[in-house]
Amino acid sequence: MKRLDGKVSVITGGDSGLGRAVCKLFSKNGASVAILDINMELAHVVANEINEANGIVLLDVVEFVE
């Protein structure tokens, strides 16, 4: 049994850098991974690497200032 079996993780910026590494690590440890990113092309690359073809969401995270 893997440490994250049955868990779902939501990773913003999952197409590169730290986000990509976290996606791979969480997937390797059994989590289902939702990759949230603005770059759909690179998000698909990561999803294919970790076998999460349906776990991609287009998202543009912007800073909220009141």
PyMOL commands that place a pseudoatom at each C-alpha (Angstrom):
pseudoatom trace, name=CA, resn=MET, resi=1, chain=A, elem=C, hetatm=0, pos=[0.000, 0.000, 0.000]
pseudoatom trace, name=CA, resn=LYS, resi=2, chain=A, elem=C, hetatm=0, pos=[1.282, 3.417, -0.946]
pseudoatom trace, name=CA, resn=ARG, resi=3, chain=A, elem=C, hetatm=0, pos=[1.158, 6.358, 1.443]
pseudoatom trace, name=CA, resn=LEU, resi=4, chain=A, elem=C, hetatm=0, pos=[-1.340, 8.421, -0.631]
pseudoatom trace, name=CA, resn=ASP, resi=5, chain=A, elem=C, hetatm=0, pos=[-3.596, 5.600, -1.924]
pseudoatom trace, name=CA, resn=GLY, resi=6, chain=A, elem=C, hetatm=0, pos=[-7.180, 6.832, -2.215]
pseudoatom trace, name=CA, resn=LYS, resi=7, chain=A, elem=C, hetatm=0, pos=[-6.229, 10.506, -1.886]
pseudoatom trace, name=CA, resn=VAL, resi=8, chain=A, elem=C, hetatm=0, pos=[-6.816, 13.250, -4.449]
pseudoatom trace, name=CA, resn=SER, resi=9, chain=A, elem=C, hetatm=0, pos=[-4.310, 16.084, -4.806]
pseudoatom trace, name=CA, resn=VAL, resi=10, chain=A, elem=C, hetatm=0, pos=[-4.858, 19.412, -6.540]
pseudoatom trace, name=CA, resn=ILE, resi=11, chain=A, elem=C, hetatm=0, pos=[-1.628, 20.932, -7.850]
pseudoatom trace, name=CA, resn=THR, resi=12, chain=A, elem=C, hetatm=0, pos=[-1.525, 24.445, -9.310]
pseudoatom trace, name=CA, resn=GLY, resi=13, chain=A, elem=C, hetatm=0, pos=[1.324, 25.189, -11.688]
pseudoatom trace, name=CA, resn=GLY, resi=14, chain=A, elem=C, hetatm=0, pos=[1.791, 21.492, -12.307]
pseudoatom trace, name=CA, resn=ASP, resi=15, chain=A, elem=C, hetatm=0, pos=[3.237, 21.861, -15.803]
pseudoatom trace, name=CA, resn=SER, resi=16, chain=A, elem=C, hetatm=0, pos=[6.816, 22.623, -14.762]
pseudoatom trace, name=CA, resn=GLY, resi=17, chain=A, elem=C, hetatm=0, pos=[9.309, 23.110, -11.977]
pseudoatom trace, name=CA, resn=LEU, resi=18, chain=A, elem=C, hetatm=0, pos=[8.229, 22.371, -8.430]
pseudoatom trace, name=CA, resn=GLY, resi=19, chain=A, elem=C, hetatm=0, pos=[4.592, 21.778, -9.424]
pseudoatom trace, name=CA, resn=ARG, resi=20, chain=A, elem=C, hetatm=0, pos=[5.627, 19.129, -11.936]
pseudoatom trace, name=CA, resn=ALA, resi=21, chain=A, elem=C, hetatm=0, pos=[7.866, 17.439, -9.362]
pseudoatom trace, name=CA, resn=VAL, resi=22, chain=A, elem=C, hetatm=0, pos=[5.025, 17.399, -6.821]
pseudoatom trace, name=CA, resn=CYS, resi=23, chain=A, elem=C, hetatm=0, pos=[2.647, 15.887, -9.392]
pseudoatom trace, name=CA, resn=LYS, resi=24, chain=A, elem=C, hetatm=0, pos=[5.114, 13.092, -10.074]
pseudoatom trace, name=CA, resn=LEU, resi=25, chain=A, elem=C, hetatm=0, pos=[5.879, 12.471, -6.391]
pseudoatom trace, name=CA, resn=PHE, resi=26, chain=A, elem=C, hetatm=0, pos=[2.227, 12.385, -5.320]
pseudoatom trace, name=CA, resn=SER, resi=27, chain=A, elem=C, hetatm=0, pos=[1.295, 10.124, -8.224]
pseudoatom trace, name=CA, resn=LYS, resi=28, chain=A, elem=C, hetatm=0, pos=[4.184, 7.782, -7.445]
pseudoatom trace, name=CA, resn=ASN, resi=29, chain=A, elem=C, hetatm=0, pos=[2.853, 7.539, -3.885]
pseudoatom trace, name=CA, resn=GLY, resi=30, chain=A, elem=C, hetatm=0, pos=[-0.652, 6.577, -5.022]
pseudoatom trace, name=CA, resn=ALA, resi=31, chain=A, elem=C, hetatm=0, pos=[-2.608, 9.856, -5.189]
pseudoatom trace, name=CA, resn=SER, resi=32, chain=A, elem=C, hetatm=0, pos=[-4.913, 10.836, -8.011]
pseudoatom trace, name=CA, resn=VAL, resi=33, chain=A, elem=C, hetatm=0, pos=[-3.549, 14.139, -9.293]
pseudoatom trace, name=CA, resn=ALA, resi=34, chain=A, elem=C, hetatm=0, pos=[-5.506, 17.095, -10.669]
pseudoatom trace, name=CA, resn=ILE, resi=35, chain=A, elem=C, hetatm=0, pos=[-3.138, 19.362, -12.609]
pseudoatom trace, name=CA, resn=LEU, resi=36, chain=A, elem=C, hetatm=0, pos=[-4.334, 22.981, -12.656]
pseudoatom trace, name=CA, resn=ASP, resi=37, chain=A, elem=C, hetatm=0, pos=[-2.444, 25.194, -15.063]
pseudoatom trace, name=CA, resn=ILE, resi=38, chain=A, elem=C, hetatm=0, pos=[-2.791, 27.808, -17.790]
pseudoatom trace, name=CA, resn=ASN, resi=39, chain=A, elem=C, hetatm=0, pos=[-0.435, 25.942, -20.155]
pseudoatom trace, name=CA, resn=MET, resi=40, chain=A, elem=C, hetatm=0, pos=[-2.583, 23.045, -21.333]
pseudoatom trace, name=CA, resn=GLU, resi=41, chain=A, elem=C, hetatm=0, pos=[0.062, 21.650, -23.678]
pseudoatom trace, name=CA, resn=LEU, resi=42, chain=A, elem=C, hetatm=0, pos=[2.638, 21.142, -20.921]
pseudoatom trace, name=CA, resn=ALA, resi=43, chain=A, elem=C, hetatm=0, pos=[-0.041, 20.001, -18.463]
pseudoatom trace, name=CA, resn=HIS, resi=44, chain=A, elem=C, hetatm=0, pos=[-0.937, 17.225, -20.910]
pseudoatom trace, name=CA, resn=VAL, resi=45, chain=A, elem=C, hetatm=0, pos=[2.712, 16.183, -21.082]
pseudoatom trace, name=CA, resn=VAL, resi=46, chain=A, elem=C, hetatm=0, pos=[2.844, 15.832, -17.290]
pseudoatom trace, name=CA, resn=ALA, resi=47, chain=A, elem=C, hetatm=0, pos=[-0.520, 14.056, -17.215]
pseudoatom trace, name=CA, resn=ASN, resi=48, chain=A, elem=C, hetatm=0, pos=[0.729, 11.524, -19.751]
pseudoatom trace, name=CA, resn=GLU, resi=49, chain=A, elem=C, hetatm=0, pos=[3.908, 10.983, -17.735]
pseudoatom trace, name=CA, resn=ILE, resi=50, chain=A, elem=C, hetatm=0, pos=[1.897, 10.132, -14.615]
pseudoatom trace, name=CA, resn=ASN, resi=51, chain=A, elem=C, hetatm=0, pos=[-1.055, 8.450, -16.378]
pseudoatom trace, name=CA, resn=GLU, resi=52, chain=A, elem=C, hetatm=0, pos=[-3.635, 11.068, -15.338]
pseudoatom trace, name=CA, resn=ALA, resi=53, chain=A, elem=C, hetatm=0, pos=[-5.186, 11.824, -18.736]
pseudoatom trace, name=CA, resn=ASN, resi=54, chain=A, elem=C, hetatm=0, pos=[-8.427, 13.158, -17.205]
pseudoatom trace, name=CA, resn=GLY, resi=55, chain=A, elem=C, hetatm=0, pos=[-6.817, 15.181, -14.435]
pseudoatom trace, name=CA, resn=ILE, resi=56, chain=A, elem=C, hetatm=0, pos=[-6.190, 18.489, -16.200]
pseudoatom trace, name=CA, resn=VAL, resi=57, chain=A, elem=C, hetatm=0, pos=[-8.001, 21.753, -15.490]
pseudoatom trace, name=CA, resn=LEU, resi=58, chain=A, elem=C, hetatm=0, pos=[-7.333, 25.031, -17.307]
pseudoatom trace, name=CA, resn=LEU, resi=59, chain=A, elem=C, hetatm=0, pos=[-6.755, 27.634, -14.618]
pseudoatom trace, name=CA, resn=ASP, resi=60, chain=A, elem=C, hetatm=0, pos=[-5.304, 31.125, -14.572]
pseudoatom trace, name=CA, resn=VAL, resi=61, chain=A, elem=C, hetatm=0, pos=[-4.360, 31.949, -10.978]
pseudoatom trace, name=CA, resn=VAL, resi=62, chain=A, elem=C, hetatm=0, pos=[-4.183, 35.704, -10.477]
pseudoatom trace, name=CA, resn=GLU, resi=63, chain=A, elem=C, hetatm=0, pos=[-3.423, 37.753, -7.424]
pseudoatom trace, name=CA, resn=PHE, resi=64, chain=A, elem=C, hetatm=0, pos=[-6.515, 39.054, -5.662]
pseudoatom trace, name=CA, resn=VAL, resi=65, chain=A, elem=C, hetatm=0, pos=[-6.139, 42.504, -4.165]
pseudoatom trace, name=CA, resn=GLU, resi=66, chain=A, elem=C, hetatm=0, pos=[-8.901, 44.195, -2.183]
for i in range(1, 66): cmd.bond("trace and resi %d" % i, "trace and resi %d" % (i + 1))
show_as sticks, trace
zoom trace
